Amino acid sequence: METADYQLKRGFYDLAVFSLEHALQLFLKAKLLANGVDYPRTPSVRALLEVLMEVAQEERSAIKHILDTYLMDLGVLEDASITSRYVMRDFRREEAERLARVVREVMEDLA
């Protein structure tokens, strides 16, 4: 998150979104490991949340709420990660800031 925050402040919105997706992906993989589950080899944060929902019973309702509330935003994060490798996609400040809020809220809800 620190890298994404730095990139946001400097106006590197494309890189910030890429960093946000990676931060959330690593956070979710760490949560899976903490629950004794080897995480699947997927870059999909939505898929990681679904696996976490199966194994972390106490967080099940929070994860369901996250998926219901932020499904589109999480999809944009996934697309940003994929397209950053193949196709240039420009993100506006407002988009990057919204995605940063989403990632923070997800991490706070599951911390």
Contact map, one row per residue, 1 for C-alpha under 8 A:
111110000000000000110010000000000000000000000000000000000000000000000000000000000000000000000000000000000000000
111111000000000000000000000000000000000000000000000000000000000000000000000000000000000000000000000000000000000
111111100000000100100000000000000000000000000000000000000000000000000000000000000000000000000000000000000000000
111111110000001110110000000000000000000000000000000000000000000000000000000000000000000000000000000000000000000
111111111000000100000000000000000000000000000000000000000000000000000000000000000000000000000000000000000000000
011111111100000100000000000000000000000000000000000000000000000000000000000000000000000000000000000000000000000
001111111111101100000000000000000000000000000000000000000000000000000000000000000000000000000000000000000000000
000111111111100100000000000000000000000000000000000000000000000000000000000000000000000000001001100000000000000
000011111111000000000000000000000000000000000000000000000000000000000000000000000000000000000000000000000000000
000001111111000000000000000000000000000000000000000000000000000000000000000000000000000000000000000000000000000
000000111111100000000000000000000000000000000000000000000000000000000000000000000000000000001000000000000000000
000000111111111100000000000000000000000000000000000000000000000000000000000000000000000000000000000000000000000
000000110011111110000000000000000000000000000000000000000000000000000000000000000000000001111001000000000000000
000000000001111111000000000000000000000000000000000000000000000000000000000000000000000011100001000000000000000
000100100001111111100000000000000000000000000000000000000000000000000000000000000000000000000000000000000000000
001111110001111111110000000000000000000000000000000000000000000000000000000000000000000000000001000000000000000
000100000000111111111000000000000000000000000000000000000000000000000000000010011000000000100001001100000000000
000000000000011111111100000000000000000000000000000000000000000000000000000010011001000000000000000000000000000
101100000000001111111110000000000000000000000000000000000000000000000000000000000000000000000000000000000000000
100100000000000111111111000000000000000000000000000000000000000000000000000010000000000000000000001100100000000
000000000000000011111111100000000000000000001000000000000000000000000000000011011000000000000000000000100000000
000000000000000001111111110000000000000000000000000000000000000000000000000000001000000000000000000000000000000
100000000000000000111111111000000000000000000000000000000000000000000000000000000000000000000000000000000000000
000000000000000000011111111100000000000000001000000000000000000000000000000000000000000000000000000000100010000
000000000000000000001111111110000000000000111001000000000000000000000000000000000000000000000000000000000000000
000000000000000000000111111111000000000000000000000000000000000000000000000000000000000000000000000000000000000
000000000000000000000011111111100000000000000000000000000000000000000000000000000000000000000000000000000010000
000000000000000000000001111111110000000000001001100100000000000000000000000000000000000000000000000000000000000
000000000000000000000000111111111000001000000001000000000000000000000000000000000000000000000000000000000000000
000000000000000000000000011111111100000000000000000000000000000000000000000000000000000000000000000000000000000
000000000000000000000000001111111110000000000000000100000000000000000000000000000000000000000000000000000000000
000000000000000000000000000111111111111000000000000100100000000000000000000000000000000000000000000000000000000
000000000000000000000000000011111111111000000000000000000000000000000000000000000000000000000000000000000000000
000000000000000000000000000001111111100000000000000000000000000000000000000000000000000000000000000000000000000
000000000000000000000000000000111111100000000000000000110000000000000000000000000000000000000000000000000000000
000000000000000000000000000000011111110000000000000000000000000000000000000000000000000000000000000000000000000
000000000000000000000000000000011111111000000000000000100000000000000000000000000000000000000000000000000000000
000000000000000000000000000000011001111100000000000000000000000000000000000000000000000000000000000000000000000
000000000000000000000000000010011000111110000001000000000000000000000000000000000000000000000000000000000000000
000000000000000000000000000000000000011111000001000000000000000000000000000000000000000000000000000000000000000
000000000000000000000000000000000000001111100000000000000000000000000000000000000000000000000000000000000000000
000000000000000000000000000000000000000111110011000000000000000000000000000000000000000000000000000000000000000
000000000000000000000000100000000000000011111000000000000000000000000000000001000000000000000000000000000000000
000000000000000000000000100000000000000001111111000000000000000000000000000001000000000000000000000000000000000
000000000000000000001001100100000000000000111111100000000000000000000000010001000000000000000000000000000000000
000000000000000000000000000000000000000000011111110000000000000000100010011000000000000000000000000000000000000
000000000000000000000000000000000000000001011111111000000000000000000000000000000000000000000000000000000000000
000000000000000000000000100110000000001101011111111100000000000000000000000000000000000000000000000000000000000
000000000000000000000000000100000000000000001111111110000000001000100000000000000000000000000000000000000000000
000000000000000000000000000000000000000000000111111111000000001000000000000000000000000000000000000000000000000
000000000000000000000000000000000000000000000011111111100000000000000000000000000000000000000000000000000000000
000000000000000000000000000100110000000000000001111111110000001000000000000000000000000000000000000000000000000
000000000000000000000000000000000000000000000000111111111011001100000000000000000000000000000000000000000000000
000000000000000000000000000000000000000000000000011111111001000000000000000000000000000000000000000000000000000
000000000000000000000000000000010010100000000000001111111000000000000000000000000000000000000000000000000000000
000000000000000000000000000000000010000000000000000111111111000000000000000000000000000000000000000000000000000
000000000000000000000000000000000000000000000000000011111111000000000000000000000000000000000000000000000000000
000000000000000000000000000000000000000000000000000000011111100000000000000000000000000000000000000000000000000
000000000000000000000000000000000000000000000000000010011111111000000000000000000000000000000000000000000000010
000000000000000000000000000000000000000000000000000011011111111100000000000000000000000000000000000000000000000
000000000000000000000000000000000000000000000000000000000111111110000000000000000000000000000000000000000000000
000000000000000000000000000000000000000000000000000000000011111111000000000000000000000000000000000000000000110
000000000000000000000000000000000000000000000000110110000011111111100000000000000000000000000000000000000000010
000000000000000000000000000000000000000000000000000010000001111111110000000000000000000000000000000000000000000
000000000000000000000000000000000000000000000000000000000000111111111000000000000000000000000000000000000000000
000000000000000000000000000000000000000000000000000000000000011111111110000000000000000000000000000000000100000
000000000000000000000000000000000000000000000100100000000000001111111110000000000000000000000000000000000000000
000000000000000000000000000000000000000000000000000000000000000111111110000000000000000000000000000000000000000
000000000000000000000000000000000000000000000000000000000000000011111110000000000000000000000000000000000000000
000000000000000000000000000000000000000000000000000000000000000001111111110000000000000000000000000001000000000
000000000000000000000000000000000000000000000100000000000000000001111111111000000000000000000000000000000000000
000000000000000000000000000000000000000000000000000000000000000000000111111100000000000000000000000000000000000
000000000000000000000000000000000000000000000000000000000000000000000111111110000000000000000000001001000000000
000000000000000000000000000000000000000000001100000000000000000000000111111111000000000000000000000000000000000
000000000000000000000000000000000000000000000100000000000000000000000011111111100000000000000000000000000000000
000000000000000000000000000000000000000000000000000000000000000000000001111111110000000000000000000000000000000
000000000000000011011000000000000000000000000000000000000000000000000000111111111000000000000000001000000000000
000000000000000000001000000000000000000000111000000000000000000000000000011111111100000000000000000000000000000
000000000000000000000000000000000000000000000000000000000000000000000000001111111110000000000000000000000000000
000000000000000011001000000000000000000000000000000000000000000000000000000111111111000010000000000000000000000
000000000000000011001100000000000000000000000000000000000000000000000000000011111111100000000000000000000000000
000000000000000000000000000000000000000000000000000000000000000000000000000001111111110000000000000000000000000
000000000000000000000000000000000000000000000000000000000000000000000000000000111111111110000000000000000000000
000000000000000001000000000000000000000000000000000000000000000000000000000000011111111110000000000000000000000
000000000000000000000000000000000000000000000000000000000000000000000000000000001111111100000000000000000000000
000000000000000000000000000000000000000000000000000000000000000000000000000000000111111100000000000000000000000
000000000000000000000000000000000000000000000000000000000000000000000000000000000011111110000000000000000000000
000000000000000000000000000000000000000000000000000000000000000000000000000000000011111111000000000000000000000
000000000000010000000000000000000000000000000000000000000000000000000000000000010011001111100000000000000000000
000000000000110000000000000000000000000000000000000000000000000000000000000000000000000111110000000000000000000
000000000000110010000000000000000000000000000000000000000000000000000000000000000000000011111011000000000000000
000000000000100000000000000000000000000000000000000000000000000000000000000000000000000001111111000000000000000
000000010010100000000000000000000000000000000000000000000000000000000000000000000000000000111111100000000000000
000000000000000000000000000000000000000000000000000000000000000000000000000000000000000000011111110000000000000
000000000000000000000000000000000000000000000000000000000000000000000000000000000000000000111111111000000000000
000000010000110110000000000000000000000000000000000000000000000000000000000000000000000000111111111100000000000
000000010000000000000000000000000000000000000000000000000000000000000000000000000000000000001111111110000000000
000000000000000000000000000000000000000000000000000000000000000000000000000000000000000000000111111111000000000
000000000000000010010000000000000000000000000000000000000000000000000000100010000000000000000011111111100000000
000000000000000010010000000000000000000000000000000000000000000000000000000000000000000000000001111111110000000
000000000000000000000000000000000000000000000000000000000000000000000000000000000000000000000000111111111000000
000000000000000000000000000000000000000000000000000000000000000000000100100000000000000000000000011111111100000
000000000000000000011001000000000000000000000000000000000000000000000000000000000000000000000000001111111110000
000000000000000000000000000000000000000000000000000000000000000000000000000000000000000000000000000111111111000
000000000000000000000000000000000000000000000000000000000000000000000000000000000000000000000000000011111111100
000000000000000000000000000000000000000000000000000000000000000001000000000000000000000000000000000001111111110
000000000000000000000001001000000000000000000000000000000000000000000000000000000000000000000000000000111111111
000000000000000000000000000000000000000000000000000000000000000000000000000000000000000000000000000000011111111
000000000000000000000000000000000000000000000000000000000000010000000000000000000000000000000000000000001111111
000000000000000000000000000000000000000000000000000000000010011000000000000000000000000000000000000000000111111
000000000000000000000000000000000000000000000000000000000000000000000000000000000000000000000000000000000011111
